[in-house]
Structures are given as C-alpha cells and as structure tokens.
Amino acid sequence: KDWFVNPFIGQPTLFETNHWGVLLHRNQCYLGRCIVYLKRSHDNALNVTLEEQIELWTVVLVHLDDVLRRAFSPDRINYACLGNEVPQVHCEPIGDGSLFP
C-alpha cells in the first residue's frame, strides 16, 4: 500500500536487526513491555518473508527474552500479536503478573 506509513519508524529503539526494531512501550503498566515491529511497512503478519520470520524467532525474541528475564525475572513472557490499533506488523512481549509489586 503506497499510502501506508510505518508508525514505529523514527522512534528511539532498544535495538534493531536487519528486519525488526524493538522499542520500549510507553505504557509500562507491565514492566518491560516492548514493541517488536517489522521495519518495512506491512500490515499482514501472515505475509512476512521466511527470512523475517527466522530472524524474529531465532534472534530478536531470543535476545529480548534474555534481557527481560535478567531485568525483571518474570515467570513467563507472553507474546501478543494484535492489529487492533496499529495496522503494522508488530508484537508486544509482555511479562506475566509476577512483575507487579
């Protein structure tokens, strides 16, 4: 879609790979909540390339999982991939309720 603009591009990132960027979600009601977004503008998670999929699951999420576990010690990390507010391929790793005081 020529009119589509990736809303995450230009925001400060925690780290980037060839295909993905990771930024801290502005709402930290879940400590460590992040947004992992596809750097190219695209709105259908089912059509990401095999290379993008492999990088997401074997590099990005593995590294982010390690960082979140060392920082916050959650029991588990949930991965939400929703498109209800932002029509850009992204997911939000969120620690479980053990992160609440």
Buried (B, 14 or more C-beta within 10 A) or exposed (E): EEEEEBBBEEEEBBEEBEBBBBBBBEEEEBBBBBBBBBBBBBBEBEEBEEEBEEBBEEBBBEBBBEBBBEEBEBEEBEEEEEEEEBBBBBBBBBBEEEBEE
